[in-house]
Each structure stands twice: as C-alpha cells, then as structure tokens.
Amino acid sequence: MKEKSQQNTKVLIVGSGAAGLSAAIYTARAELEPVVLTGPTLGGQITLTADVENYPGVPDRISGTELIMRFVDQAEKFGAKIDYAAAESIDFSRRPFVVETDSKVYHAENLILATGSKAVALDVPGEKELTGAGVSYCATCDGAFFRGKKVAVVGGGTSAVEEAIFLTRFVEKVTIIHRRDQLRADAAAQKAAKSNPKIEFLWDTVVSEVIGEDFVEALRVKNVKSGAEKVIPFEGVFVFIGHRPVSNLYEGKLTLENGQIPVDLHMRTEVPGVYAAGETVDGEYRQLIVSAAQGAQAALTLIKDLA
Ligand SMILES: Cc1cc2nc3c(=O)[nH]c(=O)nc-3n(C[C@H](O)[C@H](O)[C@H](O)COP(=O)(O)OP(=O)(O)OC[C@H]3O[C@@H](n4cnc5c(N)ncnc54)[C@H](O)[C@@H]3O)c2cc1C
C-alpha cells in the first residue's frame, strides 16, 4: 500500500459548502493559507438546486453551482488550497490535530468543521432498493428524467414545496404527500403551489412502502387519522422530509447534541483550536447566508484567538 503523504497546515477546513468556503475566504485573506477538504460534494448542498434567488447581492436567478463556484474562485484568489478529498478520521486529542484522507495525513494547528447536513430518508421498505430508480432526494438533479410522468413529493416544508413547483416544469402531475393537514412551507411557496394546476395534495398521509420491481411503480400510503391504507400508482417519488447533520466523524470524540456540534456564540467548540460552522452546528434555518455567516464568524474567531 502506498504511504500517505504528510502535510502541515495552519488551518484545515473540513467541508466545502457555504460555511467552509466562507471560512476559507476569511482565513485566506488573513494569510493563514487554509486548506479546504471538499468531501463528497464541492460546494455542498446548494449544488442540488437550479435556482437561487434569495442570496443578498445576487438579485438575478442563479444556479446553486454557479453561485457557490464564485465562493470557490474567491477563496482560491486569496490563496486557499482545495483538496478534493474527504476526511476519514480526525484525532482531536493532540495538537496539531491529525486528519487523514485516503491519500494524506494533515497536521493542522486549527480546524474548522463544516460538514453540513444531508437529507433524511423515509426509512420504509423499497426505498433503499429503488433509490436512483424512481426514488430521489433532489428534484434539480433528477426532475428531467420524469418528463410527462406522475410523481409524488413527500414533505410539507419550504424545500418540499419549492421542489414540487420545480418538478412541474417536467412532470404531468405532482402529488404532495404530507403527514399533517397543512403545509409548514413559507407563505410564498404555499401560494405558488396551491395555485399551480399540476400540483395536488394528499393530507394527513404517510408513505409506508415504495413499490416496484426495477423502478418505482406505486406507493403504499396510510392516512394517519383513519389508519386506512391504499396503493397509489406513481412513477417517481421525491423525498424532502428534513435534514440531519453530517457528524459521523465526530462521534465519540466531540460532545454532540442531536448530532450537532455545540459551539459558543463565536463558533468555538469545546476543543481549543477547533471551530465549527454551518448546518453541522445548526440546521434551524438551512439557508446559504446563515452558513456563510457562521463560516465567517468561525474564521474571524480563529484569527482573533491566534492574535
Ligand atoms: C434542494 C435544495 C435547495 C436549496 N435552495 C436554497 C436557496 O435557494 N437558498 C438558500 O439560501 N439555501 C438553499 N438551500 C440550503 C443551502 O444549500 C444550505 O443552507 C447550505 O448549503 C448549507 O451549507 P453548509 O456549508 O452548512 O453545508 P453543506 O452545503 O451541507 O456542505 C457540507 C460540505 O461538507 C462536505 N463534507 C461532508 N463530509 C465530509 C468529510 N468527511 N470530509 C470533508 N468534507 C466533508 C460536503 O462535501 C460539503 O462540501 C437549498 C438546499 C437544498 C438541498
């Protein structure tokens, strides 16, 4: 087996979403020569959406990838280095902290943890087997494959409703399946969905099985009030029922609360020299600007602590 190369760094940023990249811009401008580990997705979750129109200063509709690549360019312009690798383990017990990827061992004087969050699965029979075969967690990525078809969207929050609206560009009909009798989505999204002739709603309903041989053919659903079950034909299902912090790297090493890393008001974790930002810390708002702001805060606190 090839020996891993060793690299010292003043700042290692784990994660390349809005939080990690903002932290990279700030620490790079402070001449701390940060290295960013991208993890599985350079740019993070925002790369999953075709349209962003609420990021301040960017009034015209822009794709998530295009917007986040501006963060990448800006970070690189000030000297941040991007390493297309994932952290496989972190040793927080000694400083410099030791972070291993598949090909390198980093010795980092300071760490900024920004591994974000990921979609929650329904956890029902058939879902895993048919993921990528009609079960999707990303309308932007997969919507076009369902042209002219009838699909379900599971969830009632803003993401679910916005993604349902997006799907109407391609599909014949979208049924939003929600376990309550009203949506949690913001008012603008609700209004747009309710006035869209391609969208209908199935209230008080949960999915209990995804049915299909090689591809999704139907969903078994259950009314949570009456308990009645039925099978409804669908050719695809998009699941948007929430997100969970990506924190497997920290389990047993840092204190976690519901999978999230607790931080003080300035994004310091319990370990001196380790900061955290973005949806690994707080998934309440799930907005680019919030993660970006926390990344900047973590970086500025780190810079202050060094001084
Ligand atoms: C479909 C969709 C549409 C959205 N639309 C909008 C919108 O219009 N406006 C808006 O403001 N927000 C939107 N959001 C929310 C926005 O994308 C998030 O708030 C934002 O991406 C969170 O950034 P983050 O940096 O905290 O985490 P993430 O974006 O989750 O980034 C986490 C990063 O950590 C990396 N990582 C994970 N594990 C490891 C590892 N072991 N080692 C190294 N790196 C690792 C990942 O590769 C990724 O780069 C949307 C989200 C989705 C899913």
The ligand as a Gaussian input file, in Angstrom:
#p B3LYP/6-31G(d) Opt

LIG

0 1
 C      -32.519000      21.336000      -2.975000
 C      -32.011000      22.468000      -2.126000
 C      -32.305000      23.780000      -2.463000
 C      -31.825000      24.840000      -1.676000
 N      -32.103000      26.133000      -2.041000
 C      -31.617000      27.165000      -1.299000
 C      -31.846000      28.518000      -1.681000
 O      -32.485000      28.805000      -2.701000
 N      -31.333000      29.500000      -0.896000
 C      -30.620000      29.243000       0.237000
 O      -30.171000      30.187000       0.894000
 N      -30.369000      27.969000       0.613000
 C      -30.862000      26.930000      -0.106000
 N      -30.623000      25.640000       0.275000
 C      -29.884000      25.397000       1.537000
 C      -28.375000      25.519000       1.345000
 O      -27.960000      24.674000       0.307000
 C      -27.691000      25.165000       2.657000
 O      -28.160000      26.037000       3.668000
 C      -26.177000      25.269000       2.574000
 O      -25.688000      24.507000       1.500000
 C      -25.531000      24.795000       3.875000
 O      -24.154000      24.980000       3.767000
 P      -23.145000      24.225000       4.759000
 O      -21.791000      24.706000       4.374000
 O      -23.572000      24.410000       6.143000
 O      -23.296000      22.683000       4.455000
 P      -23.375000      21.815000       3.116000
 O      -23.839000      22.592000       1.966000
 O      -24.129000      20.592000       3.515000
 O      -21.851000      21.429000       2.855000
 C      -21.205000      20.441000       3.596000
 C      -19.863000      20.146000       2.981000
 O      -19.179000      19.204000       3.808000
 C      -18.531000      18.259000       2.960000
 N      -18.259000      17.042000       3.726000
 C      -19.110000      16.116000       4.205000
 N      -18.421000      15.108000       4.795000
 C      -17.102000      15.427000       4.688000
 C      -15.896000      14.782000       5.069000
 N      -15.877000      13.603000       5.716000
 N      -14.726000      15.398000       4.793000
 C      -14.707000      16.594000       4.157000
 N      -15.818000      17.247000       3.774000
 C      -16.998000      16.658000       4.029000
 C      -19.507000      18.097000       1.804000
 O      -18.852000      17.553000       0.667000
 C      -19.917000      19.552000       1.586000
 O      -18.980000      20.192000       0.769000
 C      -31.064000      24.567000      -0.503000
 C      -30.766000      23.249000      -0.163000
 C      -31.232000      22.200000      -0.963000
 C      -30.892000      20.787000      -0.586000

